[in-house]
Amino acid sequence: MRFTKMHGAGNDYVYVDCFRERVPQRQEELAGLARRISDRHFGVGSDGLILICPSERADVRMRMFNADGSESEMCGNGVRCVAKYAYDHGLCRRETMRVETGRGVLTLELQIEGGKVRRVRVDMGPPILQSSRIPTNLPGDPPVEAPLEVDGRTLSVTCVSMGNPHCVTFVDELTDHLVLGMGPKVERHAAFPNRVNAEFVQVVRPDEVRVRVWERGTGETLACGTGACAVAVAGVLAGRTERRIVAHLPGGDLELEWSDGGSVLMTGPAEEVFTGEWPERF
């Protein structure tokens, strides 16, 4: 099975072109493939597996699996790379592309340099703010700076869904204790029935933040596109940031805007690293 390794701001996935390659059809087999191929010691090494598939509703369809084999609804960095692959490899040569995801069909604007996609602007759609749909059992629609008891400490959290659930905590300093120690406990907290992505945010200025993310099913990643979008929304809801911000993540920068029309717009890089052959046949 041929694959392509790609990343968006360091958030790396193994991509398989399902227009040309065969993959397992059963969910449990796909979950096992995602775990094996994502392993950073015995596999290719990645934050997960993304399948680029035909779509009856859009130009292409994205299916995304975390490194633990669980399937997720959306990946903001991943969808930019899907668009780059589709354009660069001739699946779709439109500079405005529609990609079907678990969040619905998204519209992406491709920035082309030298015949290849370098950056992509994604209309991520409006955030989901109803607690029951995030989902969380914390009070509020959405919960804004609500108290969350975690391991003997009270965090002040704002919850948002961008098609997948996010729990945003604004802090004075980004530390390993918060991200690596508290992150996995927030992910599996009883307040989040489907688990949750945990973002820890330091506000530099009203238009600039630093972010570290503990991703549901993967652990800390160098960037999280949906997480950065959730941070942009949470910052406005909590009165901490403006509607347009730059988010500095360990893997690079993302530009976010919660537009007056309600959609969250995200712009960032998409890079192809290498291609290879996975030894399994399906």
C-alpha positions in Angstrom: 0.0 0.0 0.0 1.5 3.3 -1.1 1.3 6.2 1.4 2.4 9.8 1.7 3.7 11.5 4.9 2.5 15.1 5.3 2.2 17.7 8.0 0.5 21.0 8.7 2.6 23.0 11.2 4.2 19.8 12.5 0.8 18.0 13.0 1.8 14.9 10.9 -0.3 12.2 9.4 0.1 9.2 7.1 -2.1 9.8 4.0 -3.5 7.1 1.7 -5.0 7.9 -1.7 -8.0 5.7 -1.7 -8.7 6.6 -5.4 -5.7 4.4 -6.2 -5.0 2.2 -3.2 -7.0 -0.4 -1.4 -7.5 -0.2 2.4 -9.3 -2.4 4.9 -13.1 -2.0 4.8 -14.0 -3.0 8.4 -13.8 -0.3 11.1 -11.7 -2.5 13.5 -9.2 -3.3 10.7 -8.8 0.4 9.9 -8.3 1.1 13.6 -5.6 -1.6 13.7 -3.9 -0.2 10.6 -3.9 3.3 12.1 -2.3 2.1 15.3 0.4 0.1 13.4 1.3 2.7 10.8 1.3 5.6 13.4 3.7 3.9 15.8 6.9 6.1 15.9 9.1 3.1 16.7 7.7 0.2 14.7 5.6 2.0 12.0 6.0 5.1 9.8 5.4 7.4 12.8 2.6 10.0 12.9 -0.2 11.5 14.8 -2.6 9.3 12.9 -3.9 8.0 9.6 -5.9 10.0 7.0 -7.7 8.4 4.1 -8.4 10.5 1.0 -11.5 9.0 -0.6 -14.0 9.7 -3.4 -17.1 11.7 -2.4 -20.6 12.0 -3.8 -21.0 15.4 -2.1 -17.6 17.2 -2.7 -14.3 17.0 -4.6 -12.8 14.5 -2.1 -13.7 13.0 1.3 -11.4 12.8 4.4 -11.5 10.1 7.0 -9.2 10.7 10.0 -8.0 8.1 12.6 -6.0 9.0 15.7 -2.8 7.2 16.6 -4.8 5.0 19.1 -7.1 3.9 16.2 -10.2 5.9 17.2 -11.9 7.8 14.3 -12.3 11.5 14.8 -14.7 13.9 13.2 -12.3 16.5 12.0 -8.7 17.6 11.7 -7.9 21.2 10.7 -4.3 20.6 9.8 -5.2 17.3 8.1 -7.8 18.8 5.9 -5.3 21.4 4.5 -3.0 18.5 3.6 -5.8 16.6 2.0 -6.4 19.6 -0.3 -2.7 19.9 -1.1 -2.5 16.2 -1.9 -5.6 16.3 -4.1 -4.3 19.4 -6.0 -0.7 18.4 -6.3 -1.5 14.8 -7.3 -4.2 15.7 -9.8 -7.3 14.4 -8.0 -8.8 17.9 -8.2 -7.2 20.9 -9.8 -9.6 23.5 -8.5 -8.0 26.3 -6.4 -11.3 26.5 -4.5 -11.9 22.9 -3.2 -14.7 21.2 -1.3 -13.7 18.5 1.1 -16.3 16.2 2.8 -15.4 15.6 6.5 -17.2 14.3 9.6 -18.0 18.0 10.2 -19.7 18.3 6.9 -18.4 19.7 3.6 -15.8 22.4 4.0 -14.6 25.0 1.5 -10.9 25.6 1.1 -9.0 28.3 -0.7 -5.6 27.1 -2.0 -2.6 29.4 -2.3 -0.4 28.1 -5.2 3.3 28.8 -5.7 5.3 27.2 -8.5 2.4 24.9 -9.4 2.0 23.4 -5.9 -0.1 24.2 -2.8 1.9 26.0 -0.1 -0.8 27.4 2.2 -4.6 26.8 2.6 -7.4 28.9 4.0 -10.2 26.8 5.4 -13.7 27.9 6.2 -14.2 25.7 9.3 -17.8 26.7 9.7 -19.4 28.1 12.8 -18.5 26.7 16.2 -20.9 24.5 18.0 -21.7 26.1 21.4 -24.6 24.1 22.8 -23.2 22.0 25.7 -25.2 18.9 24.7 -23.7 19.0 21.2 -20.1 19.7 22.2 -20.7 17.4 24.3 -20.1 18.3 27.9 -22.2 18.1 31.0 -20.7 21.4 32.3 -23.3 24.2 32.7 -23.7 26.9 30.1 -24.2 27.1 26.3 -21.3 27.0 26.0 -19.5 26.8 29.4 -17.3 29.9 29.6 -14.5 29.9 32.2 -16.5 27.2 34.1 -14.8 25.5 37.1 -13.5 22.0 36.3 -12.0 19.9 39.2 -9.0 18.0 37.9 -6.6 16.0 40.2 -7.2 18.4 43.2 -6.9 21.6 41.1 -9.7 23.8 39.8 -9.3 24.8 36.1 -11.3 27.6 34.5 -12.4 26.1 31.2 -14.3 27.2 28.1 -15.7 24.5 25.9 -16.3 24.6 22.2 -16.8 22.1 19.4 -15.4 22.5 15.9 -16.9 19.3 14.8 -14.9 17.7 17.6 -14.9 18.7 21.3 -12.4 21.1 22.8 -11.7 22.3 26.4 -9.7 25.5 26.5 -7.9 26.8 29.6 -6.2 30.2 29.7 -3.1 30.1 31.9 -0.3 32.5 32.9 2.4 30.0 31.8 2.5 26.9 29.6 4.1 24.1 31.5 4.7 20.4 31.1 2.8 19.8 34.3 -0.3 21.4 32.7 -0.1 19.8 29.3 1.4 16.4 30.0 0.2 16.0 33.5 -3.3 17.5 33.4 -4.0 17.1 29.7 -4.7 13.3 29.7 -6.9 13.8 32.8 -8.9 16.5 31.1 -9.3 14.3 28.0 -10.9 11.5 30.0 -12.8 13.6 32.6 -16.3 12.6 33.4 -17.5 16.0 32.2 -16.8 14.9 28.6 -18.7 11.8 27.5 -16.9 11.5 24.2 -13.5 12.5 25.7 -12.1 15.9 24.7 -9.1 17.8 23.2 -7.4 20.0 25.9 -5.9 23.3 24.9 -3.7 25.4 27.3 -3.3 29.0 26.2 -1.1 31.9 27.2 -2.3 35.3 25.8 0.6 37.4 24.6 -1.6 40.2 23.3 -5.3 40.5 22.3 -4.3 39.4 18.8 -1.6 36.8 19.7 -1.5 33.6 21.7 0.7 30.7 22.5 -0.9 27.3 22.6 -0.1 23.7 23.5 -2.6 20.9 22.9 -3.2 17.5 24.3 -5.1 15.8 21.6 -7.8 13.2 22.3 -6.5 9.8 21.2 -3.0 10.9 20.4 -1.3 13.0 23.2 0.5 16.2 22.8 0.9 17.3 19.1 2.9 20.0 17.6 -0.2 21.7 16.3 -4.0 21.2 16.2 -6.0 23.1 13.7 -9.5 22.6 15.2 -7.9 23.3 18.6 -6.5 26.6 17.4 -10.0 27.5 16.0 -11.5 26.6 19.4 -9.0 28.9 21.1 -10.0 31.7 18.8 -13.6 31.3 19.7 -13.0 30.8 23.4 -10.8 33.9 23.6 -13.7 36.0 22.3 -16.3 34.4 24.5 -14.1 34.9 27.6 -13.2 38.5 26.6 -9.5 37.6 26.4 -8.7 38.1 22.6 -9.9 39.8 19.5 -11.7 38.1 16.7 -8.5 37.8 14.6 -5.5 36.2 16.1 -2.2 34.5 15.4 -1.7 31.3 17.3 1.9 30.2 18.0 2.0 26.4 18.3 5.2 24.3 18.8 5.1 23.3 15.1 4.4 26.7 13.6 1.8 29.5 13.4 -1.8 29.5 12.3 -3.9 32.6 11.5 -7.5 32.5 12.8 -10.5 34.7 12.4 -14.0 34.2 14.0 -15.8 36.2 11.2 -18.8 38.4 11.7 -20.7 35.9 9.6 -20.1 33.2 12.3 -17.6 31.0 10.5 -14.1 30.4 11.8 -11.4 30.9 9.1 -8.1 29.2 9.5 -5.0 29.8 7.3 -1.8 27.7 7.6 0.8 25.7 5.7 0.6 22.2 4.2 3.8 20.2 3.5 4.5 16.9 1.9 7.5 15.0 3.5 7.9 11.7 1.7 6.2 8.8 0.1 6.7 5.1 0.7 5.3 1.6 0.6 3.6 0.0 3.6 4.2 -3.8 3.4 0.6 -4.9 4.1 -1.7 -5.6 1.2 -5.5 -5.4 1.4 
